[in-house]
């Protein structure tokens, strides 16, 4: 079984009441919905979310080639390794300075 397609959808959802924290207030949640299609015709679904900021940064690696087309959907470490191998963009990720 191999991955043949991956689609992401970005949604902004307001919670019933704003999320309050000592250091921040968030009036929205950002959801990233993912569907993975295999060569055997199976489709799997998943999601992740942020507390109002950073959702596009979570979605971008999936949309730009870290989707592991042609690989087994049962193995998730290659995606994590590819994201870790991306150059440091200066946003707090570890890397060479």
C-alpha positions in Angstrom: 0.0 0.0 0.0 1.4 3.4 -1.0 0.3 7.0 -0.6 -1.1 8.4 -3.9 -2.7 11.7 -2.8 -2.8 14.0 0.2 -5.2 16.9 0.7 -5.2 19.5 3.4 -8.0 21.9 4.4 -7.6 24.9 6.7 -10.5 26.1 8.8 -10.8 28.9 11.4 -13.3 28.1 14.1 -14.5 30.4 16.9 -15.0 28.6 20.2 -18.1 29.3 22.2 -16.1 31.6 24.4 -12.6 33.0 24.0 -9.7 30.9 25.3 -8.2 32.7 28.3 -4.7 32.1 29.5 -2.4 34.0 31.8 -0.3 35.3 28.9 -2.8 35.3 26.0 -6.3 35.3 24.8 -7.4 33.5 21.6 -10.8 34.1 20.0 -10.3 31.4 17.3 -9.0 27.9 16.8 -7.2 26.9 13.6 -7.9 23.3 12.3 -5.8 21.6 9.7 -7.8 18.6 8.2 -5.8 16.0 6.2 -7.0 13.2 4.0 -4.6 10.6 2.7 -5.5 8.4 -0.3 -3.7 5.1 -1.1 -3.2 3.1 -4.2 -5.6 0.5 -2.8 -8.4 3.0 -2.7 -8.4 3.5 1.0 -8.7 7.0 2.5 -7.6 8.0 5.9 -8.4 11.2 7.8 -6.7 13.2 10.5 -6.5 16.6 12.0 -4.5 18.9 14.2 -5.2 22.4 15.5 -3.6 25.5 17.0 -4.9 28.0 19.4 -5.4 30.7 16.9 -1.9 31.2 15.4 0.5 29.1 13.4 -1.9 26.9 11.5 -0.5 27.9 8.1 3.0 26.9 9.3 1.6 23.5 10.3 -0.1 23.1 6.9 2.8 24.3 4.7 5.1 21.2 4.9 2.2 19.0 3.9 1.4 21.2 0.9 5.0 21.6 -0.2 6.4 18.1 -0.6 6.8 16.4 2.8 3.8 14.2 2.0 5.9 11.1 1.2 4.0 10.2 -2.0 4.7 6.6 -3.0 5.6 5.6 0.6 3.7 3.4 3.0 1.0 5.2 5.1 1.9 3.0 8.0 5.3 4.7 8.5 5.2 8.3 9.8 8.8 8.8 10.8 10.0 9.8 7.2 7.7 12.8 7.3 9.0 13.9 10.7 12.6 13.4 9.5 11.9 15.6 6.4 10.5 18.4 8.5 13.5 18.2 10.9 15.8 18.4 7.9 14.3 21.7 6.6 16.7 24.6 6.9 16.3 26.8 10.0 14.0 29.7 9.1 14.9 31.8 12.2 11.6 31.1 13.9 13.0 29.4 17.0 13.7 26.0 15.4 17.0 24.4 16.1 19.6 24.7 13.5 22.8 26.4 12.6 23.1 30.1 13.2 
